[in-house]
Amino acid sequence: MRLYGDTRESPYDHARESPYDDRWKEEPPDEDGCGTRTARSVWPFVGRAAEIRATVAQLGRQGEPGVLLVGEAGVGKSRMLDSVVLRCRGEGMHVVVTAGAEASNGLPFATMAALLPEQIHRDTANVFAAAAGALREAAGGRPCVVVIDDVHHLDDVSVALVQHLAATAGARVLAAARTGFTDAPAVVALLRRPFVQTSAVEGLDRATAGALLTAALDGPVDGLTADRLWRATRGNPLFLRHLVEACRASGTLRRVSDVWRWRGQMPAQHRLRDLVAGLLGGRAGEEARALSYVAHAEPVSLEVIETLVDTSVLVELEQRSLITVERVRRDLVVRMGHPLYGEAVRARSDDARRQDVYRALAGAVTHAHAADRARLRAVTWQLAAGDPVPGDRVVGAARDALARCDAPLAERLARHAGTAAGADVLARALVAQDKAEEAEDLLSRRMADGGTDPSSEFAQVAALRALNLFWNLRRPAEAGEVVRRARAAGLLDGEAAAELAVAELALATFGDGATDLSSVDLSPLSAGVRDGVIASVCDPLHAYLTIYLGRPAQVADAYTAGRLGAPRVWGVMGAATAACHVQALALAGRLGEAFAAARSGYRTAVEREASAEASLLAFELGICEVWAGRPGRALPHFREARALLDDHVSFPIQVYVFAEYGACLAAVGRFEESRRVLDEITRRLPATSNLHGRLALARIRVDVQAGGGRAEAAEAGASLGARYRSAGWFTKAVEAFYLSVRLRPSRPVAEALHEAAGHCDSELFVLFARHAQAAVGGDVDGLTAAADALEERGYNSLAREAVSTAAEFAAGRGDDRLAARLRIRGRDLTLLCEGYRPAWAATAGAQTTLSERERETCELAAGGMTNDAIAERLGLSKRTVANHLQRAYGKLGVRSRADLPQALGLPRPVPPVGLTWLMADPPRDGTGPGRLP
């Protein structure tokens, strides 16, 4: 916002329409930020469709001003001008194109050759009249458009010529100028009359920049990479292009699991750096000093910067968009006007200059205010300046950083401390970032130094080490031994009990399944836990256990009430908590809310550059799509989730991501790839983990989709459900039983499902049980009611399965009319599922019920014949033909003759080309006379 004014909208507040998808065989020249043009390799041009249409429409309307496009260098003004020129010429306008040039400033008519007749000398007195006459003659009565790029470089005489042509020859003006140059004389002159009306050309929004990246890289880009590139360039296409090229050249941008991912620092790229430096200009004195402070400290409190720089300097820099001031909660903070500006300023600072800047910033904090955050930054800046800082202050700052969920900063500070206390903070910071090997080295030495001293600190170290060994390093036996050693030291009583209890419960939850968890009291799980990293485990562990022990609705309500979901130090645990929220909503039958939570959480994770959280929320978006019956839409989410997961991320998270990814690959027909994915995660999973059941359920889905035996798969699902039920994992039991009974209806399995659902609080599970009981009993009404309820909640594929089974039962008892209605509804649900139908879904052989005469009539109708023609061809009355068709529609489950070709497996008829066809409105797909389909 301005220092004294307006606020900026979030880039998510407004969605841009579908990107403009024109591609260039030869890219038109574009701005490089230094006033020159160079040829470039092809990049797509996207995201400007609405602006281009509006500009062309305005230029086509007489009596209105022309258009002045204003935007920063590289934002795409020149390419917009080229597109508008093509559109205007396509609509029959006469277009003349020219451009201003910095080198020709002060030279009359230096860039106006396109507007001047060849026979006119530059010093001819009647040059204006001659130019107007020549323009009218060339236009020949057509609307005329004069296009001027870089209009801010026009000399005064050339501007006067343009004004004269607009006033006397009816020329419409289309011009472009760079942001910050609208006070140039040429621009002011055109706006004064006004001959033009300003139209801002902004950078691409997040979604459109993502579409550009996907098109340019010819493959999907993970959300973190797309957002990081967008934030680094603010959607400036030229900046984006140079940065992508630099990242690819440095190897920091590459494909991971078929997804483009950027990992690492921003690479040095001389062309991009020179471009940005040119935009910053040769700032000196107070302005250069202010930019240096902001670049090295951003985001930095306005109060701190005002201690170092006069406010008038900040106002000037903000007016030139070199810095921005925005409100973050109650504070005003200063940032560079563009992220690349900061990169350019920092790159020009040598070590001595950087130390001076940080020393001044640290000193300014003591004069500004003494808030905790300011003190933390003061220590950080003092260290960056190379100044001595007492060890206890550094350790205290590291603890503050960890408490603020900034584990990377805590790690840097703790390493600098070099003390035993610093090592303890460092170990926690490493675990919080899943840097498991180094954390294990520190924690094992700390336990060895602590001996058997039954202190709370020793208990925390033991609990943290056990969690790290089990979850991150997949060494369950050693993790169990650590807990047993702590128990032998008498650390399960008193104030030390809480942390170890959390570790024990985590091992039991994802271990060998020998512990009965159904009677565990989860309510006091976090009570008494003081260690922030261990406390991070409490919410996801509580949520996971509560969900899968049968109470997903309770968990969903806890998130709504704010009892779960607080930010956590251990990043991946915060991600797991957010994922459990979505899982709880989906399993409670609240799919719409689950979608909303997943989208919101994913956006937040991307903005925070939280890789693990973005991975899990992308996974949950895929889960929601699977529940909605759209595996084709789910697959990109699962693929991104896998690409974002590092190998050291906790193995339970990896299991869920890989299992669903493999099952989804099978759902879209990629069977070999799906089996490879499941084999990979099976090798990573500890042999004793009860999560092998999750992989077994995924393999059942894969095998059946690939054509495996349904009876064997149903039996395996029922057996798995029985094991889950006996262990008290009722939600997991419901999932396994429900899949089994859909594969092969079985009364015992349906009854087992009903019993397991009775232990749960989910309305969705009640619907599952009703669906299963109706399928077993041949209850058409019950299946239809279950389908209604499932569809209402958005579980469209499950609703379609229920409807298809009902249609089979209706046809089997001879109720063809009801069966036809159900088939029609099944087709509508298939459309909602975008064509997906699981391999085990019931199919009706509707075509076999047609009589020979009905089939013959339908085939003729499908070929395009009218009822009159069919009646004459078959020797029937028109009424009989109509009756045959109506009966056939019911049996086939279609609504009209237009649906017959697909229902009968016939090609669609080609309409005859004649007077009626030529006079008809062209079809919506754009085919018709003069258009090739």
Secondary structure, 3 states (H helix, E strand, C coil): CCCCCCCCCCCCCCCCCCCCCCCCCCCCCEECCCCCEECCCCCCCCCCHHHHHHHHHHHCCCCCCEEEEEECCCCCHHHHHHHHHHHHHHCCCEEEEEECCHHHCCCCCCCCHHHCCCCCCCCCCCHHHHHHHHHHHHHCCCCEEEEEECHHHCCHHHHHHHHHHHHHCCCEEEEEEECCCCCCHHHHHHHHCCCEEEEECCCCCHHHHHHHHHHHHCCCECHHHHHHHHHHHCCCHHHHHHHHHHHHHHCCEEEECCEEEECCCCCCCHHHHHHHHHHHCCCCHHHHHHHHHHHHHCCEEHHHHHHHCCHHHHHHHHHCCCEEEEEECCEEEEEECCHHHHHHHHHCCCHHHHHHHHHHHHHHHHHHCCCHHHHHHHHHHHHHCCCCCCHHHHHHHHHHHHHCCCHHHHHHHHHHHCCHHHHHHHHHHHHHCCCHHHHHHHHHHHHHHHCCCCCHHHHHHHHHHHHHHHHHCCCHHHHHHHHHHHHHCCCCCHHHHHHHHHHHHHHHHCCCCCCCCCCCCCCCCCCCCCCHHHHHHHHHHHHHHHHHCCCHHHHHHHHHCCCCCCCCCCHHHHHHHHHHHHHHHHHCCCHHHHHHHHHHHHHHHHHCCCHHHHHHHHHHHHHHHHHCCCHHHHHHHHHHHHHHCCCCCCHHHHHHHHHHHHHHHHHCCCHHHHHHHHHHHHHHCCCCCCCHHHHHHHHHHHHHHCCCCHHHHHHHHHHHHHHHHHHCCHHHHHHHHHHHHHHCCCHHHHHHHHHHHHCCCCHHHHHHHHHHHHHHHCCHHHHHHHHHHHHHCCCHHHHHHHHHHHHHHHHHCCCHHHHHHHHHHHHHHHHHCCCCCCCCCCCCCHHHHCCHHHHHHHHHHHCCCCHHHHHHHHCCCHHHHHHHHHHHHHHHCCCCHHHHHHHHCCCCCCCCCCHHHHHCCCCCCCCECCECC
